[in-house]
């Protein structure tokens, strides 16, 4: 009678361990996919912010003021250009979003030839 009880308890314990292992592996795969999607969306928003900053520099080179513009790049990506300040050094900020991922950039360009002096990601727009 004890041998049957030991065999039954061993089967239950082994089944529980296998169930926990399978559930953990499933959650790891799920979170890995989610992290991969977040990384892809962040890369998209960074590319959109770069494109928006380039558009702002082009508008400045043509003698216009890009401040306050909102650009829809496609159905998922959008960017805003903040006000341009300064004359010797022109400073402006750009914010791009791609399905919840956000990239904020601050660009400082030389006022005479618009060469980029600083291009950095910042935490807030």
DSSP file (Angstrom, degrees, kcal/mol; ACC not computed):
  #  RESIDUE AA STRUCTURE BP1 BP2  ACC     N-H-->O    O-->H-N    N-H-->O    O-->H-N    TCO  KAPPA ALPHA  PHI   PSI    X-CA   Y-CA   Z-CA
    1    1 A X     >        0   0    0      0, 0.0     4,-1.6     0, 0.0     5,-0.1   0.000 360.0 360.0 360.0 -37.7    0.0    0.0    0.0
    2    2 A X  H  >  +     0   0    0      1,-0.2     4,-2.5     2,-0.2     5,-0.2   0.841 360.0  58.0 -67.9 -31.9    2.9    2.4    0.7
    3    3 A X  H  > S+     0   0    0      1,-0.2     4,-2.1     2,-0.2    -1,-0.2   0.893 106.9  47.5 -66.7 -38.2    4.4    1.7   -2.7
    4    4 A X  H  > S+     0   0    0      2,-0.2     4,-2.2     1,-0.2    -1,-0.2   0.883 111.9  50.1 -68.6 -38.2    1.3    2.8   -4.5
    5    5 A X  H  X S+     0   0    0     -4,-1.6     4,-2.6     2,-0.2     5,-0.2   0.913 110.9  49.0 -65.9 -42.9    1.0    6.0   -2.4
    6    6 A X  H  X S+     0   0    0     -4,-2.5     4,-2.4     2,-0.2    -2,-0.2   0.906 112.0  49.0 -63.4 -41.9    4.7    6.9   -3.0
    7    7 A X  H  X S+     0   0    0     -4,-2.1     4,-2.1     2,-0.2    -2,-0.2   0.906 112.4  48.3 -64.8 -41.4    4.2    6.4   -6.8
    8    8 A X  H  X S+     0   0    0     -4,-2.2     4,-2.1     2,-0.2    -2,-0.2   0.925 113.1  46.7 -65.3 -45.2    1.0    8.5   -6.8
    9    9 A X  H  X S+     0   0    0     -4,-2.6     4,-2.6     1,-0.2    -2,-0.2   0.885 111.1  52.7 -65.4 -38.4    2.7   11.3   -4.8
   10   10 A X  H  X S+     0   0    0     -4,-2.4     4,-2.6    -5,-0.2     5,-0.2   0.914 109.3  49.3 -62.3 -42.5    5.7   11.2   -7.1
   11   11 A X  H  X S+     0   0    0     -4,-2.1     4,-2.2     2,-0.2    -2,-0.2   0.893 112.0  48.6 -64.1 -39.9    3.5   11.5  -10.2
   12   12 A X  H  X S+     0   0    0     -4,-2.1     4,-2.3     2,-0.2    -2,-0.2   0.929 113.2  46.5 -66.5 -44.9    1.7   14.5   -8.7
   13   13 A X  H  X S+     0   0    0     -4,-2.6     4,-2.4     2,-0.2    -2,-0.2   0.924 113.5  48.3 -64.2 -44.9    4.9   16.3   -7.7
   14   14 A X  H  X S+     0   0    0     -4,-2.6     4,-2.4     1,-0.2    -1,-0.2   0.905 111.7  50.6 -62.8 -41.3    6.5   15.7  -11.1
   15   15 A X  H  X S+     0   0    0     -4,-2.2     4,-2.4    -5,-0.2    -1,-0.2   0.904 110.2  49.7 -62.7 -41.5    3.4   16.9  -12.9
   16   16 A X  H  X S+     0   0    0     -4,-2.3     4,-2.4     2,-0.2    -2,-0.2   0.916 111.0  49.0 -64.4 -42.9    3.3   20.0  -10.7
   17   17 A X  H  X S+     0   0    0     -4,-2.4     4,-2.3     1,-0.2    -2,-0.2   0.918 112.8  47.7 -62.9 -43.6    7.0   20.8  -11.5
   18   18 A X  H  X S+     0   0    0     -4,-2.4     4,-2.4     2,-0.2    -2,-0.2   0.886 111.1  51.6 -64.8 -38.7    6.4   20.3  -15.2
   19   19 A X  H  X S+     0   0    0     -4,-2.4     4,-2.3     2,-0.2    -2,-0.2   0.920 111.0  46.9 -64.3 -44.4    3.3   22.5  -15.2
   20   20 A X  H  X S+     0   0    0     -4,-2.4     4,-2.4     2,-0.2    -2,-0.2   0.906 112.6  50.6 -64.0 -41.6    5.2   25.3  -13.4
   21   21 A X  H  X S+     0   0    0     -4,-2.3     4,-2.2     2,-0.2    -2,-0.2   0.918 111.8  46.8 -62.5 -44.4    8.1   25.0  -15.9
   22   22 A X  H  X S+     0   0    0     -4,-2.4     4,-2.0     2,-0.2    -2,-0.2   0.899 112.6  49.5 -65.9 -40.9    5.8   25.1  -18.9
   23   23 A X  H  X S+     0   0    0     -4,-2.3     4,-2.2     2,-0.2    -2,-0.2   0.911 111.1  49.6 -65.2 -41.9    3.9   28.1  -17.5
   24   24 A X  H  X S+     0   0    0     -4,-2.4     4,-2.3     1,-0.2    -2,-0.2   0.918 110.2  50.3 -62.9 -43.8    7.2   30.0  -16.8
   25   25 A X  H  X S+     0   0    0     -4,-2.2     4,-2.0     1,-0.2    -1,-0.2   0.880 109.7  51.9 -62.6 -37.7    8.4   29.3  -20.3
   26   26 A X  H  X S+     0   0    0     -4,-2.0     4,-2.0     2,-0.2    -1,-0.2   0.910 110.4  47.1 -65.1 -42.7    5.2   30.6  -21.8
   27   27 A X  H  X S+     0   0    0     -4,-2.2     4,-2.7     2,-0.2     5,-0.2   0.884 109.5  54.1 -66.8 -38.3    5.4   33.8  -19.8
   28   28 A X  H  X S+     0   0    0     -4,-2.3     4,-2.1     1,-0.2    -1,-0.2   0.924 110.0  47.5 -61.8 -43.9    9.0   34.4  -20.8
   29   29 A X  H  X S+     0   0    0     -4,-2.0     4,-1.9     2,-0.2    -1,-0.2   0.895 111.8  50.5 -63.4 -40.3    8.1   34.0  -24.5
   30   30 A X  H  X S+     0   0    0     -4,-2.0     4,-1.9     1,-0.2    -2,-0.2   0.937 113.0  44.4 -63.8 -47.6    5.2   36.4  -24.1
   31   31 A X  H  X S+     0   0    0     -4,-2.7     4,-2.5     1,-0.2    -1,-0.2   0.837 109.8  56.5 -68.4 -32.1    7.3   39.1  -22.3
   32   32 A X  H  X S+     0   0    0     -4,-2.1     4,-2.1    -5,-0.2    -1,-0.2   0.908 107.8  48.1 -65.1 -41.1   10.1   38.7  -24.8
   33   33 A X  H  X S+     0   0    0     -4,-1.9     4,-2.1     2,-0.2    -2,-0.2   0.911 111.5  50.7 -63.6 -41.9    7.7   39.4  -27.7
   34   34 A X  H  X S+     0   0    0     -4,-1.9     4,-2.2     1,-0.2    -2,-0.2   0.912 110.5  48.3 -63.5 -43.1    6.4   42.5  -25.8
   35   35 A X  H  X S+     0   0    0     -4,-2.5     4,-2.2     1,-0.2    -1,-0.2   0.876 109.7  53.6 -65.2 -37.1    9.9   43.8  -25.3
   36   36 A X  H  X S+     0   0    0     -4,-2.1     4,-2.0     2,-0.2    -1,-0.2   0.899 109.1  48.3 -63.3 -40.8   10.7   43.2  -28.9
   37   37 A X  H  X S+     0   0    0     -4,-2.1     4,-2.6     2,-0.2    -2,-0.2   0.908 110.0  51.9 -66.3 -42.0    7.7   45.3  -30.0
   38   38 A X  H  X S+     0   0    0     -4,-2.2     4,-2.2     1,-0.2    -2,-0.2   0.909 109.9  49.6 -60.2 -41.7    8.6   48.1  -27.6
   39   39 A X  H  X S+     0   0    0     -4,-2.2     4,-2.1     2,-0.2    -1,-0.2   0.897 111.2  49.2 -65.0 -40.0   12.1   48.2  -29.0
   40   40 A X  H  X S+     0   0    0     -4,-2.0     4,-2.1     2,-0.2    -2,-0.2   0.915 111.7  48.3 -65.9 -42.7   10.8   48.3  -32.6
   41   41 A X  H  X S+     0   0    0     -4,-2.6     4,-2.5     2,-0.2    -2,-0.2   0.877 110.5  51.8 -66.2 -36.7    8.4   51.1  -31.8
   42   42 A X  H  X S+     0   0    0     -4,-2.2     4,-2.3     2,-0.2    -1,-0.2   0.905 109.1  50.3 -65.2 -40.4   11.1   53.1  -30.0
   43   43 A X  H  X S+     0   0    0     -4,-2.1     4,-2.2     2,-0.2    -2,-0.2   0.896 110.7  50.2 -63.7 -39.0   13.3   52.7  -33.1
   44   44 A X  H  X S+     0   0    0     -4,-2.1     4,-2.3     2,-0.2    -2,-0.2   0.920 111.1  47.6 -64.4 -43.5   10.4   54.0  -35.3
   45   45 A X  H  X S+     0   0    0     -4,-2.5     4,-2.3     2,-0.2    -2,-0.2   0.873 111.0  51.8 -68.0 -34.5    9.8   57.0  -33.0
   46   46 A X  H  X S+     0   0    0     -4,-2.3     4,-2.2     2,-0.2    -1,-0.2   0.912 110.9  47.5 -65.8 -41.6   13.6   57.8  -33.0
   47   47 A X  H  X S+     0   0    0     -4,-2.2     4,-2.3     2,-0.2    -2,-0.2   0.892 111.7  50.8 -65.5 -38.9   13.7   57.7  -36.8
   48   48 A X  H  X S+     0   0    0     -4,-2.3     4,-2.4     2,-0.2    -2,-0.2   0.895 109.5  50.5 -65.4 -39.6   10.5   59.9  -37.0
   49   49 A X  H  X S+     0   0    0     -4,-2.3     4,-2.4     2,-0.2    -2,-0.2   0.900 109.9  50.6 -65.1 -40.2   12.2   62.4  -34.7
   50   50 A X  H  X S+     0   0    0     -4,-2.2     4,-2.2     2,-0.2    -2,-0.2   0.925 111.6  47.6 -61.9 -44.3   15.3   62.5  -36.8
   51   51 A X  H  X S+     0   0    0     -4,-2.3     4,-2.2     1,-0.2    -2,-0.2   0.893 111.8  50.4 -63.9 -39.8   13.2   63.0  -40.0
   52   52 A X  H  X S+     0   0    0     -4,-2.4     4,-2.1     2,-0.2    -1,-0.2   0.896 109.7  50.1 -66.3 -40.8   11.2   65.8  -38.2
   53   53 A X  H  X S+     0   0    0     -4,-2.4     4,-2.4     2,-0.2    -2,-0.2   0.898 110.0  51.0 -64.5 -40.1   14.4   67.5  -37.1
   54   54 A X  H  X S+     0   0    0     -4,-2.2     4,-2.2     1,-0.2    -2,-0.2   0.900 109.1  51.0 -63.0 -40.1   15.8   67.4  -40.6
   55   55 A X  H  X S+     0   0    0     -4,-2.2     4,-2.3     2,-0.2    -2,-0.2   0.884 109.8  50.5 -64.0 -38.3   12.5   68.9  -41.9
   56   56 A X  H  X S+     0   0    0     -4,-2.1     4,-2.3     2,-0.2    10,-0.2   0.912 110.0  49.3 -66.0 -42.5   12.9   71.7  -39.3
   57   57 A X  H  X S+     0   0    0     -4,-2.4     4,-2.3     2,-0.2    -2,-0.2   0.884 110.4  51.5 -64.2 -37.8   16.5   72.4  -40.4
   58   58 A X  H  X S+     0   0    0     -4,-2.2     4,-1.7     2,-0.2    -2,-0.2   0.923 109.3  49.5 -63.3 -44.3   15.3   72.5  -44.1
   59   59 A X  H  <>S+     0   0    0     -4,-2.3     5,-2.6     1,-0.2    -2,-0.2   0.904 111.4  49.5 -62.1 -41.0   12.6   75.0  -43.2
   60   60 A X  H ><5S+     0   0    0     -4,-2.3     3,-1.5     1,-0.2    -1,-0.2   0.905 108.7  52.8 -62.9 -41.2   15.1   77.1  -41.4
   61   61 A X  H 3<5S+     0   0    0     -4,-2.3    -1,-0.2     1,-0.3    -2,-0.2   0.818 107.0  52.8 -64.3 -30.1   17.5   77.0  -44.3
   62   62 A X  T 3<5S-     0   0    0     -4,-1.7    -1,-0.3    -5,-0.1    -2,-0.2   0.416 124.1-105.2 -85.7   1.9   14.7   78.2  -46.6
   63   63 A X  T < 5S+     0   0    0     -3,-1.5    -3,-0.2     1,-0.3    -2,-0.1   0.523  80.4 122.5  90.2   6.3   14.1   81.1  -44.3
   64   64 A X      < -     0   0    0     -5,-2.6     2,-0.6    -6,-0.2    -1,-0.3  -0.331  64.0-115.8 -93.6 178.1   10.9   79.9  -42.7
   65   65 A X        -     0   0    0      1,-0.1    -5,-0.0    -2,-0.1    -9,-0.0  -0.954  21.5-174.2-116.4 110.5   10.0   79.2  -39.1
   66   66 A X    >   +     0   0    0     -2,-0.6     3,-1.7   -10,-0.2    15,-0.2   0.577  42.3 126.5 -81.0  -7.9    9.2   75.5  -38.4
   67   67 A X  T 3  S+     0   0    0      1,-0.2    16,-0.2   -11,-0.1    15,-0.2  -0.207  72.5  15.8 -57.6 134.4    8.1   76.2  -34.8
   68   68 A X  T 3  S+     0   0    0     13,-2.5    -1,-0.2     1,-0.3     2,-0.2   0.406  88.5 140.2  87.2  -1.4    4.6   74.8  -33.9
   69   69 A X    <   -     0   0    0     -3,-1.7    12,-2.5    13,-0.2     2,-0.5  -0.481  37.3-157.6 -76.7 145.6    4.3   72.5  -36.9
   70   70 A X  E     -A   80   0A   0     10,-0.2     2,-0.5    -2,-0.2    10,-0.2  -0.993  10.2-163.8-121.1 123.0    2.8   69.0  -36.5
   71   71 A X  E     -A   79   0A   0      8,-3.0     8,-2.7    -2,-0.5     2,-0.8  -0.922  11.8-154.9-112.3 128.0    3.8   66.5  -39.1
   72   72 A X  E     -A   78   0A   0     -2,-0.5     6,-0.2     6,-0.2     3,-0.1  -0.896  12.0-177.7 -97.3 111.5    2.0   63.2  -39.8
   73   73 A X        -     0   0    0      4,-1.6     2,-0.3    -2,-0.8    -1,-0.2   0.856  64.8 -34.6 -80.7 -35.7    4.5   60.9  -41.3
   74   74 A X  S    S-     0   0    0      3,-1.4    -1,-0.2     0, 0.0     0, 0.0  -0.859  85.1 -63.6-162.6-164.9    2.2   58.0  -41.8
   75   75 A X  S    S+     0   0    0     -2,-0.3     3,-0.0     1,-0.2    -2,-0.0   0.708 132.2  31.4 -70.0 -17.7   -0.8   56.4  -40.0
   76   76 A X  S    S+     0   0    0      1,-0.1    23,-1.0    22,-0.1     2,-0.4   0.734 108.6  67.0-108.5 -29.8    1.3   55.5  -37.0
   77   77 A X  E     + B   0  98A   0     21,-0.2    -4,-1.6    22,-0.1    -3,-1.4  -0.795  50.7 165.3-108.0 136.8    4.0   58.2  -36.7
   78   78 A X  E     -AB  72  97A   0     19,-2.0    19,-2.9    -2,-0.4     2,-0.3  -0.991  10.9-167.4-143.2 147.7    3.6   61.9  -35.8
   79   79 A X  E     -AB  71  96A   0     -8,-2.7    -8,-3.0    -2,-0.3     2,-0.4  -0.988   7.9-153.2-140.2 153.0    6.0   64.6  -34.7
   80   80 A X  E     -AB  70  95A   0     15,-2.9    15,-2.3    -2,-0.3     2,-0.5  -0.939   9.5-147.4-121.2 143.0    5.8   68.1  -33.3
   81   81 A X  E     - B   0  94A   0    -12,-2.5   -13,-2.5    -2,-0.4    13,-0.2  -0.950  17.7-144.0-111.2 126.5    8.4   70.8  -33.7
   82   82 A X        -     0   0    0     11,-3.6   -13,-0.2    -2,-0.5   -16,-0.0  -0.190  38.5 -65.9 -79.9 177.2    8.7   73.3  -30.8
   83   83 A X        -     0   0    0    -16,-0.2     2,-0.5     9,-0.1    10,-0.3  -0.318  48.2-124.9 -65.0 144.2    9.4   77.0  -31.0
   84   84 A X        -     0   0    0      8,-0.1     2,-0.3    -3,-0.1     8,-0.2  -0.792  31.4-173.0 -91.9 130.4   12.8   78.0  -32.4
   85   85 A X  B     +C   91   0A   0      6,-2.5     6,-2.7    -2,-0.5     0, 0.0  -0.903  37.8  30.9-124.4 154.4   14.8   80.3  -30.1
   86   86 A X        -     0   0    0     -2,-0.3     4,-0.1     4,-0.2     5,-0.0   0.078  50.6-139.1  89.5 159.9   18.1   82.2  -30.5
   87   87 A X  S    S+     0   0    0      2,-0.1     3,-0.2     3,-0.1    -1,-0.0   0.659  99.5  41.3-122.2 -46.9   19.8   83.8  -33.5
   88   88 A X  S    S+     0   0    0      1,-0.3    23,-3.3    23,-0.1     2,-0.4   0.888 135.2  21.5 -69.1 -38.1   23.5   83.1  -33.1
   89   89 A X  E    S- D   0 110A   0     21,-0.3     2,-0.5    22,-0.2    -1,-0.3  -0.982  82.6-148.6-128.8 119.5   22.5   79.6  -32.1
   90   90 A X  E     - D   0 109A   0     19,-2.7    19,-2.9    -2,-0.4     2,-0.4  -0.776  16.6-171.3 -91.5 125.7   19.1   78.3  -33.0
   91   91 A X  E     +CD  85 108A   0     -6,-2.7    -6,-2.5    -2,-0.5     2,-0.3  -0.957  12.9 156.9-119.6 132.9   17.6   75.9  -30.5
   92   92 A X  E     - D   0 107A   0     15,-2.2    15,-2.9    -2,-0.4     2,-0.3  -0.982  27.8-134.4-149.3 160.9   14.5   73.8  -31.0
   93   93 A X  E     - D   0 106A   0    -10,-0.3   -11,-3.6    -2,-0.3     2,-0.4  -0.872  12.1-161.8-118.3 151.0   12.9   70.7  -29.7
   94   94 A X  E     -BD  81 105A   0     11,-2.5    11,-3.0    -2,-0.3     2,-0.4  -0.990   1.8-167.3-131.9 137.8   11.2   67.8  -31.6
   95   95 A X  E     -BD  80 104A   0    -15,-2.3   -15,-2.9    -2,-0.4     2,-0.4  -0.993   8.0-176.6-126.9 126.1    8.8   65.2  -30.2
   96   96 A X  E     -BD  79 103A   0      7,-2.6     7,-2.5    -2,-0.4     2,-0.4  -0.959   4.1-165.9-122.0 140.8    7.9   62.1  -32.3
   97   97 A X  E     -BD  78 102A   0    -19,-2.9   -19,-2.0    -2,-0.4     2,-0.3  -0.955  10.5-177.1-125.4 145.5    5.4   59.4  -31.3
   98   98 A X  E >  S-BD  77 101A   0      3,-2.3     3,-1.9    -2,-0.4   -53,-0.2  -0.813  76.5 -41.3-141.3  97.8    4.9   55.9  -32.8
   99   99 A X  T 3  S-     0   0    0    -23,-1.0     3,-0.1    -2,-0.3   -22,-0.1   0.896 126.3 -34.8  48.3  51.3    2.0   54.0  -31.2
  100  100 A X  T 3  S+     0   0    0      1,-0.3     2,-0.4   -59,-0.1    -1,-0.3   0.110 112.6 113.6  96.8 -22.8    2.9   55.1  -27.6
  101  101 A X  E <   -D   98   0A   0     -3,-1.9    -3,-2.3   -60,-0.1     2,-0.4  -0.702  50.5-161.8 -83.6 135.0    6.7   55.2  -28.0
  102  102 A X  E     -D   97   0A   0     -2,-0.4     2,-0.4    -5,-0.2    -5,-0.2  -0.941  15.9-172.2-124.2 138.3    8.0   58.7  -27.6
  103  103 A X  E     -D   96   0A   0     -7,-2.5    -7,-2.6    -2,-0.4     2,-0.5  -0.993   6.5-167.7-127.8 125.1   11.3   60.3  -28.6
  104  104 A X  E     -DE  95 122A   0     18,-0.5    18,-2.4    -2,-0.4     2,-0.4  -0.950   9.6-175.1-112.1 127.4   12.2   63.9  -27.6
  105  105 A X  E     -DE  94 121A   0    -11,-3.0   -11,-2.5    -2,-0.5     2,-0.5  -0.918  16.8-156.9-121.7 148.4   15.1   65.6  -29.2
  106  106 A X  E     -DE  93 120A   0     14,-2.7    14,-2.1    -2,-0.4     2,-0.4  -0.995  16.4-168.6-121.1 124.9   16.8   69.0  -28.6
  107  107 A X  E     -DE  92 119A   0    -15,-2.9   -15,-2.2    -2,-0.5     2,-0.5  -0.940   8.7-169.3-117.6 132.6   18.8   70.3  -31.5
  108  108 A X  E     -DE  91 118A   0     10,-2.6     9,-3.0    -2,-0.4    10,-2.0  -0.988  14.2-179.9-119.7 123.9   21.1   73.3  -31.4
  109  109 A X  E     -DE  90 116A   0    -19,-2.9   -19,-2.7    -2,-0.5     7,-0.2  -0.912  35.7-100.5-124.4 150.4   22.4   74.6  -34.8
  110  110 A X  E  >  -D   89   0A   0      5,-2.8     4,-1.8    -2,-0.3   -21,-0.3  -0.489  29.5-138.5 -65.5 133.9   24.7   77.5  -35.7
  111  111 A X  T  4 S+     0   0    0    -23,-3.3   -22,-0.2    -2,-0.2    -1,-0.1   0.747  95.2  50.3 -69.7 -23.9   22.6   80.4  -36.8
  112  112 A X  T  4 S+     0   0    0    -24,-0.4    -1,-0.2     1,-0.1   -23,-0.1   0.913 132.4   6.0 -84.7 -43.4   24.8   81.4  -39.8
  113  113 A X  T  4 S-     0   0    0      2,-0.1    -2,-0.2     0, 0.0     3,-0.1   0.383  91.2-123.3-122.2   3.2   25.2   78.1  -41.6
  114  114 A X     <  +     0   0    0     -4,-1.8     2,-0.2     1,-0.2    -3,-0.1   0.723  50.1 162.2  59.1  25.8   22.8   75.8  -39.7
  115  115 A X        -     0   0    0      1,-0.1    -5,-2.8    -5,-0.1     2,-0.4  -0.573  47.3-107.1 -71.0 140.5   25.6   73.3  -38.9
  116  116 A X  E     +E  109   0A   0     -2,-0.2    -7,-0.3    -7,-0.2     3,-0.1  -0.554  40.0 174.2 -77.1 123.5   24.4   71.1  -36.0
  117  117 A X  E    S+     0   0A   0     -9,-3.0     2,-0.3    -2,-0.4    -8,-0.2   0.766  71.8  10.5 -94.9 -34.3   26.2   71.8  -32.8
  118  118 A X  E     +E  108   0A   0    -10,-2.0   -10,-2.6     2,-0.0    -1,-0.4  -0.991  53.6 174.8-150.1 138.7   24.2   69.5  -30.6
  119  119 A X  E     +E  107   0A   0     -2,-0.3     2,-0.3   -12,-0.2   -12,-0.2  -0.861  27.2 152.1-144.6 102.4   21.7   66.7  -31.2
  120  120 A X  E     -E  106   0A   0    -14,-2.1   -14,-2.7    -2,-0.3     2,-0.4  -0.963  44.7-114.6-140.4 153.3   20.6   64.9  -28.1
  121  121 A X  E     -E  105   0A   0     -2,-0.3     2,-0.3   -16,-0.2   -16,-0.3  -0.686  34.6-167.9 -84.2 137.7   17.6   63.0  -26.7
  122  122 A X  E     -E  104   0A   0    -18,-2.4   -18,-0.5    -2,-0.4     3,-0.0  -0.797  27.5-122.8-122.6 165.6   15.9   64.6  -23.7
  123  123 A X  S    S+     0   0    0     -2,-0.3     2,-0.3     1,-0.1    -1,-0.1   0.834  89.8  30.9 -81.8 -32.0   13.4   63.3  -21.2
  124  124 A X              0   0    0      1,-0.1    -1,-0.1   -20,-0.0    -2,-0.0  -0.924 360.0 360.0-129.6 153.9   10.6   65.9  -21.8
  125  125 A X              0   0    0     -2,-0.3   -32,-0.1   -32,-0.1    -1,-0.1   0.420 360.0 360.0 -85.9 360.0    9.4   68.0  -24.6
